[in-house]
């Protein structure tokens, strides 16, 4: 199936959600100071087994598949099977430990090599990008994977607002450090807080989004509340959760997994079936809700959109 990111013109959220539901939700979100963030239909490469477990019948999503035909993952699976080591390494235990997490008030600092460093509250961000409503059908992978209708906006819009300097080459991201709320941060095996990074052109690509919700709901704590990164052509550990800081720099930033296991987790972490993890093959993908495995697509199916970012690079050396 031939695809191009730029064939997708901006689509109002009302065209993916039933009109009466969309209107009611917009009134609620406006009253809460969170109106207008676009629905980004972000598929994590999975065919789910149950579409009935949505937050409520009122918030049913009309579009039930991603652009390659995979069905949305059930809401229950999305919020109960999570990778979030800040709480626990047990994927089915994150949601219970995250119940007491408080994502407000929340401030995100953006600085480094920028002309206009800022600190935003989550409410300020939502209001600022309220008009950036559009629908994208994207795919992303975590080794296991899901198809999730994210709510969010392009990271590049936020970076434009702080005016990167010409010397900026990378974006470094940092997760909240709060072991009282995130008990997994007491694990001494990991150098907390969680950090990640992108090259600046990757961060500015329109497929790279900051997500603030899913399935028409605010972002659940176990999925990265109140704001997380989604980079659909990279493995899931690049999509850092609960972000409190973004810093632009001229040097490649240290990232948690690349720091502790550089032979297993490269800085780029592009989905590439030709580069095996030292302990397993990455040529196939396990999808929640399906039996067996499927072939992994180069750049997770987004080669047409992102391959140009890596022209001339050895993708086996720069894994």
N, C-alpha and C positions, 0 to 999 in steps of 0.2 A: 504494500500500500504506500503510494507516494505521498509524502507529507512535507509541509513547510510551515514553520512557525508563523511566517508573515502572511500566510493565507487567512489567518484568523483575525478578523476585524474586531474591535471592541464590541462586546455583547452585554446588554444590561443584565443584571442578576435576575430580573423579572422573566427573562427568557429561559432560564434554567430551573427556576423555582415557580410553582404555580402562582399566578398573579396575586390571589388573595393572601396566600401565605407570605409572599414577598412583601406586600404592602404592610401586613400586620407586623412582620419582623422589623421592617424599616422604622415603623413608628416606635416599636419597643427599643430598638438600638439607638434611635435619635434621642429618646428620653433618657437613655443611659449614657449618652455622650459618646456612642460608638457607631454612629450611622455611617453607612456607605462603603465599607471595605468590600472589594469585589470578590465574587466567587471564583476561585481558581480551581478548576477540576483537575486535580493533580493525581495521576494514577501511579501507584507504586508497583505496577506490573503483576497484579494478582487477579485471579478469578475467584470470587468469594462463594461460599456455599449458601448464604442466606441474606436476602435483601430486605427482610421484613423487620429487622431489629434496628430501626432508625430511632432517633431520640423521641419522636412522637409522630402520629399520623399527620399532624399539622405541618411537620417540617420535612415531608417527603420531597426528594429531589427528582425532577422529571427525567433528566439525563441519567441513565443507569449504567452507561459504559464509558470507557475512555476511548481515545481516537482509534485504537486498534481492536476494539470490541470486547475488552475484558470488563466484567461486571464490577460494580462497586462492592467493596468489602462491607460486611455487616457492621453497623455502628458498635455493637457489643464487642466484636473482635478487635476493632480499632482501639477501643479504650481499655481493653483488658489484656492485650498481648503487646508488651512494649519493651524496647531497649532504652533504659534510662538508668545507667549505673549510679547516678547520684542518689538514687533511692535504693536499688538493689540490682544484683546481676541476674536475679530470677525474673524472667520476662512476664510470668503470670502473677508476680507479687508486687509489681510496681504500683498498680492502680490502688491497692488497699493502703500502701504506705504513703501515697500522694494525697490522700483524702484531706489531710489537715494542712496542706500547702496553701499559703496565702500569696497570690500573685499581684496584690495591690496594697499600698502604692508601689509603683514600679518606675524606675528611671533608667533610661538607656543613654550612656555617654558615647558620643561619636567625635573622635578627634584624631590626633596624629598629624600627618601631612595634609592638612586641609586649611583653607582660608577662613572657614567659618565654623569652628568647633561648636557643638551644641550638646545640651542634655535635654532629652525629651521624656515626658511622661508618656505612658502607653496611651492615655486618652488624647494627648496632643497629637501623637502619630496618627491615630484613627481619624481624628478630625481633619488633619492636614491632607490626608490622602483619600478623603471621602469621595472625591469625584473620579478616582482612578478605578472605576468598576469595569471589569472585563472578565471574560471566561476563557481559560486556557485548559486544554486537556493534555496533561503531562504524565510522564511515567517515572517512577523511581524505585530503587531496589535496596534492600538491606541484607541480602543473603536469603532471608525470608522476606516476603513483600506483600504489600496491600495496595488497593485502589481507594484513594481517599479524596473526597471533595473538600479541598482546603479553602479557607477564606484568607485573603492576603493581598499584597501589592509588591511590585517589583523593587528589589533592593536598590537597583540603579537610581530610582527616583529619590530615595533617601540620600544616597551618596551625592547626587547632583546638588542637593540642598546644602550640603556642607562644603562644596566646591573643592574637590581634590586638587592638590598641587601637582605640577608637572613631574615632580620627583617621586610621587606615590606609585608603587608597583604592586602592592599587596594589601589585602584587607585581613586583619586579625580579629577574631571573635572570642569573647570570654563569657562563660556561664556564671550565674550566681554562685557564690561560695557561702553556704549557710548550712552547716552540718546539723543544726538543730531541726531544720525543716527537711533537710535532705540527708538522712542517716547513712546512706551509702558513701558519703564523703568522709566518713570515718575510716574507710578501708585504706590502709597504708600502702597498698600495692599500686595506687594511682596518684600521679602528681596533680592534685586539685589546685585551682579550679580547672574544669574542662576548657580546653582551648582548641580552636580550629582556625583555618586560614584558606583564602582563595587568592589567586592572582587577580589583580584589579580588573582585567578584561573579563574574567569569569564572573566576578561579582557584579559587573555592570551588564552582563548579558540578560536579555529580557526573560529568559527561562528561570533565572535565579530569583526566588521570591522570599519575602518575609511573611510568614503565616501567623495569623492571630486567632484562627478558629478552624473548625471543621464541621461538616454536616449542619451548617447553619447555626452552630453553637459557638460560644467563646472557647478558646483552646483549653482542653482539659489539662490538668496539672501533669498527668502521666504522659502526655503527648508533647509537653514543652511549654506550658503556659508561662507568661502570657504571650510570648512571641518567640518564634524559632525560625531557623533558616530551612529552606527546601531547595536542593540543587539536584534536579531529577536525573542528570546523566552521570552522577557520581554515586558511589556506595553510601549507604545511609549514615555512616558515622561522620561524614562531612556536614550533615545537616544538624548543626549544633542547636541545642534547646535552651530555653530560659535565658536568653541573651541579655547581658547588662552592659556590655561594652563592645564597641567596634572601633578599631584603630587602623588608620592607613599608614603604611610604612614603606620604606624603600628596600627592605630585606625580607626574605622569606621567613614567615613567623614559625616558631615552634608550635607543634600541635600535639595533643596528648598521645594519640595512638602512634604517630610517627616517632615520637620521643621514646616511648617505652618498647616499641617493637618495630624498628625501621625496616627490618627484613620482611615483615608481614604487611605493614600498612604504609604505603607511600604517601607523599604529600598530595599528589594529584588525585589518587583514588578514583580514576575514571573507570566506569564499568567496561571491562574488556575481557571477553571470553578467552582470549589468547594468553592472558597472564594469570597463572595459577597462584593462589595462596599457597605458601609452603606446606600447609597441612591438608589442603583439599583443592579440588578442581573448581574453577569458576565458570566452566563452559556451560553449566546448566543452573537453573534457578528453582528453588523450592517455593511454591506459591501457596499461601494459606488458603485452605478450602478445596485444594485439588489433590488428587493422588498423583504420585510421580513427580517428574521434573520437566521443565521446558528449557529449550536452548536460550542461553543468554545472548541478548542483542548488543552489538558494539555501541558504545555510548548509550546503552539502554534503549536503543531505537532512535536516538537523536543525532546520528552522525550528520545528517543533512544540515542541521542547525548549528552544531558545535564543533565539528571536525576541523574547521578552519582555524579554531583557536590554537590548535596543536600542529599546524603545518610545519613539516621539517623536524619534528621532535621524534625521538625514539620512544615509543610508548611502552616498550618493555623495560627500558631503563628508567623512564619517568613514570613509574606505575602509581 
